[in-house]
């Protein structure tokens, strides 16, 4: 789980770095193309079929994943890296809410209260101007994009829980393929030729995403969800480090207070309502 958190933080840091030079949809397309190639190669090596038994659910997962990835990359580019990561980590809490509605999973009053507490953590991180004044407020559109990324990501995870007969690699293959197809028309509208360095970074970003998915999946399969999730929150620490090292971003006390509220609430929700 720690290695997976590091890999995903590398993905986010590269997306932020490339976001100053390449359009948003080129980042999404480049990342997804590399993951698609890696997933196809892995499936072929395992001798597995590319044919899906639940194609409708895989398409739904791909659509939710595409929307989440676009919103997340937008928030990463326009917010401090640590803040964007903190906001996205509302995802497990929102997943519990969506699962209660879609999958009819039980959601008690304690969990509803913890969801409200988690949202208050986002308010602390975002510091909206009407509450905190103009000093230190984050870009409201980017904060909204981060919340949408977490919400669409919750839709992805709930859909994955409904997929019973297709292996994880095939889920990744369809997700990446759908993301490539949906992002490519936007790339053609205003293409920017990436430099050789940019291409290398896009490949590294895709590889980091792929190995991060493998390591996190392995972590959840070999450890209880609560403990595994706790280690996964190291991604916030890694994001803060990359932000400080490469973008001169130093998280202030509000960011760490908000992160503590969100992390604490989410871990409690995961203990009550395990999400796999």
TORKOL-4160 file (C-alpha; in steps of 0.2 Angstrom, whole numbers, padded with zeros to 4 digits, m for minus):
276
<pt num="1" X="0000" Y="0000" Z="0000"/>
<pt num="2" X="0014" Y="0012" Z="0004"/>
<pt num="3" X="0022" Y="0008" Z="m0013"/>
<pt num="4" X="0006" Y="0011" Z="m0022"/>
<pt num="5" X="0003" Y="0027" Z="m0013"/>
<pt num="6" X="0021" Y="0033" Z="m0019"/>
<pt num="7" X="0017" Y="0027" Z="m0037"/>
<pt num="8" X="0000" Y="0037" Z="m0037"/>
<pt num="9" X="0009" Y="0052" Z="m0030"/>
<pt num="10" X="0022" Y="0051" Z="m0044"/>
<pt num="11" X="0008" Y="0051" Z="m0056"/>
<pt num="12" X="0000" Y="0066" Z="m0049"/>
<pt num="13" X="0016" Y="0076" Z="m0048"/>
<pt num="14" X="0020" Y="0072" Z="m0066"/>
<pt num="15" X="0002" Y="0077" Z="m0072"/>
<pt num="16" X="0005" Y="0094" Z="m0063"/>
<pt num="17" X="0022" Y="0096" Z="m0071"/>
<pt num="18" X="0016" Y="0092" Z="m0088"/>
<pt num="19" X="0000" Y="0102" Z="m0086"/>
<pt num="20" X="0009" Y="0119" Z="m0088"/>
<pt num="21" X="0015" Y="0113" Z="m0105"/>
<pt num="22" X="0002" Y="0101" Z="m0112"/>
<pt num="23" X="m0017" Y="0102" Z="m0113"/>
<pt num="24" X="m0028" Y="0093" Z="m0101"/>
<pt num="25" X="m0034" Y="0080" Z="m0113"/>
<pt num="26" X="m0017" Y="0076" Z="m0119"/>
<pt num="27" X="m0012" Y="0071" Z="m0102"/>
<pt num="28" X="m0027" Y="0060" Z="m0100"/>
<pt num="29" X="m0024" Y="0052" Z="m0117"/>
<pt num="30" X="m0006" Y="0049" Z="m0114"/>
<pt num="31" X="m0008" Y="0042" Z="m0097"/>
<pt num="32" X="m0022" Y="0030" Z="m0103"/>
<pt num="33" X="m0013" Y="0025" Z="m0119"/>
<pt num="34" X="0002" Y="0018" Z="m0109"/>
<pt num="35" X="m0009" Y="0010" Z="m0096"/>
<pt num="36" X="m0019" Y="0002" Z="m0110"/>
<pt num="37" X="m0004" Y="m0005" Z="m0118"/>
<pt num="38" X="0002" Y="m0012" Z="m0101"/>
<pt num="39" X="m0014" Y="m0020" Z="m0097"/>
<pt num="40" X="m0016" Y="m0028" Z="m0115"/>
<pt num="41" X="0002" Y="m0035" Z="m0113"/>
<pt num="42" X="m0001" Y="m0042" Z="m0096"/>
<pt num="43" X="m0018" Y="m0050" Z="m0102"/>
<pt num="44" X="m0009" Y="m0058" Z="m0117"/>
<pt num="45" X="0005" Y="m0065" Z="m0106"/>
<pt num="46" X="m0008" Y="m0073" Z="m0095"/>
<pt num="47" X="m0017" Y="m0080" Z="m0110"/>
<pt num="48" X="m0033" Y="m0072" Z="m0105"/>
<pt num="49" X="m0047" Y="m0067" Z="m0117"/>
<pt num="50" X="m0050" Y="m0049" Z="m0121"/>
<pt num="51" X="m0069" Y="m0053" Z="m0122"/>
<pt num="52" X="m0079" Y="m0046" Z="m0108"/>
<pt num="53" X="m0094" Y="m0055" Z="m0099"/>
<pt num="54" X="m0101" Y="m0040" Z="m0092"/>
<pt num="55" X="m0098" Y="m0026" Z="m0106"/>
<pt num="56" X="m0111" Y="m0014" Z="m0100"/>
<pt num="57" X="m0104" Y="m0013" Z="m0082"/>
<pt num="58" X="m0086" Y="m0011" Z="m0090"/>
<pt num="59" X="m0092" Y="0003" Z="m0101"/>
<pt num="60" X="m0101" Y="0012" Z="m0086"/>
<pt num="61" X="m0084" Y="0010" Z="m0076"/>
<pt num="62" X="m0075" Y="0017" Z="m0090"/>
<pt num="63" X="m0086" Y="0032" Z="m0092"/>
<pt num="64" X="m0086" Y="0036" Z="m0073"/>
<pt num="65" X="m0067" Y="0033" Z="m0073"/>
<pt num="66" X="m0064" Y="0045" Z="m0088"/>
<pt num="67" X="m0074" Y="0059" Z="m0080"/>
<pt num="68" X="m0065" Y="0057" Z="m0063"/>
<pt num="69" X="m0048" Y="0057" Z="m0071"/>
<pt num="70" X="m0052" Y="0073" Z="m0081"/>
<pt num="71" X="m0058" Y="0082" Z="m0066"/>
<pt num="72" X="m0044" Y="0075" Z="m0055"/>
<pt num="73" X="m0030" Y="0081" Z="m0067"/>
<pt num="74" X="m0038" Y="0098" Z="m0068"/>
<pt num="75" X="m0038" Y="0100" Z="m0049"/>
<pt num="76" X="m0020" Y="0094" Z="m0048"/>
<pt num="77" X="m0014" Y="0107" Z="m0061"/>
<pt num="78" X="m0024" Y="0121" Z="m0053"/>
<pt num="79" X="m0022" Y="0118" Z="m0035"/>
<pt num="80" X="m0007" Y="0114" Z="m0023"/>
<pt num="81" X="m0003" Y="0096" Z="m0025"/>
<pt num="82" X="m0006" Y="0091" Z="m0007"/>
<pt num="83" X="m0023" Y="0100" Z="m0007"/>
<pt num="84" X="m0029" Y="0092" Z="m0023"/>
<pt num="85" X="m0024" Y="0075" Z="m0016"/>
<pt num="86" X="m0033" Y="0078" Z="0001"/>
<pt num="87" X="m0049" Y="0083" Z="m0008"/>
<pt num="88" X="m0049" Y="0068" Z="m0019"/>
<pt num="89" X="m0047" Y="0057" Z="m0003"/>
<pt num="90" X="m0065" Y="0060" Z="0001"/>
<pt num="91" X="m0068" Y="0046" Z="m0012"/>
<pt num="92" X="m0070" Y="0032" Z="0001"/>
<pt num="93" X="m0083" Y="0042" Z="0010"/>
<pt num="94" X="m0093" Y="0046" Z="m0005"/>
<pt num="95" X="m0092" Y="0028" Z="m0011"/>
<pt num="96" X="m0100" Y="0022" Z="0005"/>
<pt num="97" X="m0114" Y="0035" Z="0001"/>
<pt num="98" X="m0116" Y="0029" Z="m0017"/>
<pt num="99" X="m0115" Y="0011" Z="m0012"/>
<pt num="100" X="m0129" Y="0013" Z="0001"/>
<pt num="101" X="m0141" Y="0020" Z="m0013"/>
<pt num="102" X="m0135" Y="0009" Z="m0028"/>
<pt num="103" X="m0131" Y="m0007" Z="m0020"/>
<pt num="104" X="m0143" Y="m0005" Z="m0005"/>
<pt num="105" X="m0129" Y="m0007" Z="0007"/>
<pt num="106" X="m0133" Y="m0002" Z="0025"/>
<pt num="107" X="m0127" Y="0016" Z="0030"/>
<pt num="108" X="m0130" Y="0021" Z="0048"/>
<pt num="109" X="m0132" Y="0037" Z="0057"/>
<pt num="110" X="m0114" Y="0037" Z="0063"/>
<pt num="111" X="m0108" Y="0035" Z="0045"/>
<pt num="112" X="m0119" Y="0049" Z="0039"/>
<pt num="113" X="m0112" Y="0060" Z="0053"/>
<pt num="114" X="m0094" Y="0056" Z="0048"/>
<pt num="115" X="m0098" Y="0060" Z="0030"/>
<pt num="116" X="m0103" Y="0078" Z="0036"/>
<pt num="117" X="m0087" Y="0079" Z="0046"/>
<pt num="118" X="m0077" Y="0074" Z="0031"/>
<pt num="119" X="m0085" Y="0088" Z="0020"/>
<pt num="120" X="m0081" Y="0101" Z="0034"/>
<pt num="121" X="m0063" Y="0095" Z="0031"/>
<pt num="122" X="m0064" Y="0100" Z="0013"/>
<pt num="123" X="m0071" Y="0117" Z="0018"/>
<pt num="124" X="m0055" Y="0119" Z="0030"/>
<pt num="125" X="m0044" Y="0115" Z="0015"/>
<pt num="126" X="m0052" Y="0126" Z="0002"/>
<pt num="127" X="m0055" Y="0140" Z="0014"/>
<pt num="128" X="m0069" Y="0148" Z="0004"/>
<pt num="129" X="m0068" Y="0167" Z="0003"/>
<pt num="130" X="m0086" Y="0170" Z="0010"/>
<pt num="131" X="m0080" Y="0161" Z="0026"/>
<pt num="132" X="m0061" Y="0165" Z="0028"/>
<pt num="133" X="m0059" Y="0181" Z="0018"/>
<pt num="134" X="m0049" Y="0182" Z="0001"/>
<pt num="135" X="m0032" Y="0178" Z="0009"/>
<pt num="136" X="m0027" Y="0160" Z="0006"/>
<pt num="137" X="m0043" Y="0154" Z="m0003"/>
<pt num="138" X="m0041" Y="0141" Z="m0016"/>
<pt num="139" X="m0048" Y="0141" Z="m0034"/>
<pt num="140" X="m0066" Y="0137" Z="m0032"/>
<pt num="141" X="m0068" Y="0129" Z="m0049"/>
<pt num="142" X="m0053" Y="0118" Z="m0046"/>
<pt num="143" X="m0060" Y="0113" Z="m0029"/>
<pt num="144" X="m0076" Y="0109" Z="m0037"/>
<pt num="145" X="m0067" Y="0098" Z="m0050"/>
<pt num="146" X="m0058" Y="0089" Z="m0036"/>
<pt num="147" X="m0075" Y="0085" Z="m0027"/>
<pt num="148" X="m0082" Y="0079" Z="m0044"/>
<pt num="149" X="m0067" Y="0068" Z="m0047"/>
<pt num="150" X="m0070" Y="0060" Z="m0030"/>
<pt num="151" X="m0088" Y="0058" Z="m0034"/>
<pt num="152" X="m0086" Y="0051" Z="m0051"/>
<pt num="153" X="m0072" Y="0040" Z="m0044"/>
<pt num="154" X="m0085" Y="0033" Z="m0031"/>
<pt num="155" X="m0096" Y="0029" Z="m0046"/>
<pt num="156" X="m0082" Y="0019" Z="m0053"/>
<pt num="157" X="m0078" Y="0009" Z="m0037"/>
<pt num="158" X="m0097" Y="0005" Z="m0035"/>
<pt num="159" X="m0097" Y="m0001" Z="m0053"/>
<pt num="160" X="m0082" Y="m0012" Z="m0050"/>
<pt num="161" X="m0090" Y="m0020" Z="m0035"/>
<pt num="162" X="m0105" Y="m0025" Z="m0046"/>
<pt num="163" X="m0093" Y="m0033" Z="m0059"/>
<pt num="164" X="m0091" Y="m0052" Z="m0053"/>
<pt num="165" X="m0085" Y="m0061" Z="m0069"/>
<pt num="166" X="m0071" Y="m0051" Z="m0077"/>
<pt num="167" X="m0053" Y="m0050" Z="m0070"/>
<pt num="168" X="m0046" Y="m0034" Z="m0064"/>
<pt num="169" X="m0034" Y="m0032" Z="m0078"/>
<pt num="170" X="m0049" Y="m0033" Z="m0091"/>
<pt num="171" X="m0057" Y="m0019" Z="m0081"/>
<pt num="172" X="m0042" Y="m0009" Z="m0082"/>
<pt num="173" X="m0040" Y="m0012" Z="m0101"/>
<pt num="174" X="m0058" Y="m0007" Z="m0104"/>
<pt num="175" X="m0056" Y="0009" Z="m0093"/>
<pt num="176" X="m0041" Y="0014" Z="m0102"/>
<pt num="177" X="m0047" Y="0010" Z="m0119"/>
<pt num="178" X="m0063" Y="0020" Z="m0116"/>
<pt num="179" X="m0053" Y="0035" Z="m0109"/>
<pt num="180" X="m0042" Y="0035" Z="m0124"/>
<pt num="181" X="m0057" Y="0035" Z="m0136"/>
<pt num="182" X="m0066" Y="0049" Z="m0127"/>
<pt num="183" X="m0051" Y="0060" Z="m0124"/>
<pt num="184" X="m0044" Y="0058" Z="m0142"/>
<pt num="185" X="m0056" Y="0070" Z="m0151"/>
<pt num="186" X="m0052" Y="0083" Z="m0138"/>
<pt num="187" X="m0034" Y="0081" Z="m0142"/>
<pt num="188" X="m0037" Y="0083" Z="m0161"/>
<pt num="189" X="m0046" Y="0100" Z="m0158"/>
<pt num="190" X="m0030" Y="0108" Z="m0152"/>
<pt num="191" X="m0015" Y="0097" Z="m0152"/>
<pt num="192" X="0002" Y="0102" Z="m0144"/>
<pt num="193" X="0017" Y="0092" Z="m0150"/>
<pt num="194" X="0025" Y="0085" Z="m0134"/>
<pt num="195" X="0044" Y="0086" Z="m0132"/>
<pt num="196" X="0055" Y="0070" Z="m0130"/>
<pt num="197" X="0056" Y="0074" Z="m0112"/>
<pt num="198" X="0037" Y="0076" Z="m0111"/>
<pt num="199" X="0034" Y="0059" Z="m0120"/>
<pt num="200" X="0046" Y="0051" Z="m0107"/>
<pt num="201" X="0036" Y="0058" Z="m0093"/>
<pt num="202" X="0020" Y="0053" Z="m0100"/>
<pt num="203" X="0027" Y="0035" Z="m0101"/>
<pt num="204" X="0033" Y="0036" Z="m0083"/>
<pt num="205" X="0016" Y="0043" Z="m0077"/>
<pt num="206" X="0007" Y="0028" Z="m0086"/>
<pt num="207" X="0019" Y="0015" Z="m0079"/>
<pt num="208" X="0017" Y="0023" Z="m0061"/>
<pt num="209" X="m0002" Y="0022" Z="m0063"/>
<pt num="210" X="m0001" Y="0004" Z="m0068"/>
<pt num="211" X="0011" Y="m0002" Z="m0055"/>
<pt num="212" X="0001" Y="0008" Z="m0042"/>
<pt num="213" X="m0015" Y="m0001" Z="m0046"/>
<pt num="214" X="m0006" Y="m0018" Z="m0045"/>
<pt num="215" X="0002" Y="m0014" Z="m0028"/>
<pt num="216" X="m0014" Y="m0006" Z="m0020"/>
<pt num="217" X="m0024" Y="m0021" Z="m0026"/>
<pt num="218" X="m0012" Y="m0033" Z="m0018"/>
<pt num="219" X="m0012" Y="m0023" Z="m0002"/>
<pt num="220" X="m0031" Y="m0024" Z="m0001"/>
<pt num="221" X="m0030" Y="m0042" Z="m0004"/>
<pt num="222" X="m0018" Y="m0046" Z="0010"/>
<pt num="223" X="m0023" Y="m0034" Z="0023"/>
<pt num="224" X="m0039" Y="m0028" Z="0032"/>
<pt num="225" X="m0047" Y="m0013" Z="0023"/>
<pt num="226" X="m0045" Y="m0001" Z="0038"/>
<pt num="227" X="m0026" Y="m0004" Z="0040"/>
<pt num="228" X="m0023" Y="m0004" Z="0021"/>
<pt num="229" X="m0033" Y="0012" Z="0019"/>
<pt num="230" X="m0023" Y="0020" Z="0033"/>
<pt num="231" X="m0006" Y="0016" Z="0024"/>
<pt num="232" X="m0014" Y="0022" Z="0008"/>
<pt num="233" X="m0015" Y="0040" Z="0015"/>
<pt num="234" X="0004" Y="0041" Z="0014"/>
<pt num="235" X="0000" Y="0048" Z="m0003"/>
<pt num="236" X="m0005" Y="0065" Z="0005"/>
<pt num="237" X="0012" Y="0065" Z="0013"/>
<pt num="238" X="0021" Y="0060" Z="m0003"/>
<pt num="239" X="0011" Y="0074" Z="m0013"/>
<pt num="240" X="0016" Y="0087" Z="0000"/>
<pt num="241" X="0034" Y="0082" Z="m0002"/>
<pt num="242" X="0033" Y="0083" Z="m0022"/>
<pt num="243" X="0024" Y="0099" Z="m0020"/>
<pt num="244" X="0038" Y="0107" Z="m0009"/>
<pt num="245" X="0052" Y="0099" Z="m0019"/>
<pt num="246" X="0046" Y="0104" Z="m0037"/>
<pt num="247" X="0033" Y="0117" Z="m0036"/>
<pt num="248" X="0038" Y="0127" Z="m0020"/>
<pt num="249" X="0022" Y="0123" Z="m0012"/>
<pt num="250" X="0022" Y="0122" Z="0007"/>
<pt num="251" X="0006" Y="0116" Z="0014"/>
<pt num="252" X="0000" Y="0128" Z="0028"/>
<pt num="253" X="m0009" Y="0123" Z="0045"/>
<pt num="254" X="m0026" Y="0124" Z="0037"/>
<pt num="255" X="m0021" Y="0110" Z="0024"/>
<pt num="256" X="m0015" Y="0098" Z="0038"/>
<pt num="257" X="m0030" Y="0102" Z="0049"/>
<pt num="258" X="m0042" Y="0098" Z="0035"/>
<pt num="259" X="m0032" Y="0083" Z="0030"/>
<pt num="260" X="m0033" Y="0076" Z="0048"/>
<pt num="261" X="m0052" Y="0079" Z="0048"/>
<pt num="262" X="m0054" Y="0070" Z="0031"/>
<pt num="263" X="m0042" Y="0056" Z="0035"/>
<pt num="264" X="m0049" Y="0052" Z="0052"/>
<pt num="265" X="m0067" Y="0053" Z="0047"/>
<pt num="266" X="m0064" Y="0042" Z="0031"/>
<pt num="267" X="m0054" Y="0029" Z="0041"/>
<pt num="268" X="m0068" Y="0028" Z="0054"/>
<pt num="269" X="m0081" Y="0025" Z="0039"/>
<pt num="270" X="m0070" Y="0012" Z="0032"/>
<pt num="271" X="m0069" Y="0002" Z="0048"/>
<pt num="272" X="m0088" Y="0003" Z="0050"/>
<pt num="273" X="m0092" Y="0001" Z="0031"/>
<pt num="274" X="m0077" Y="m0008" Z="0023"/>
<pt num="275" X="m0075" Y="m0003" Z="0005"/>
<pt num="276" X="m0066" Y="m0015" Z="m0007"/>
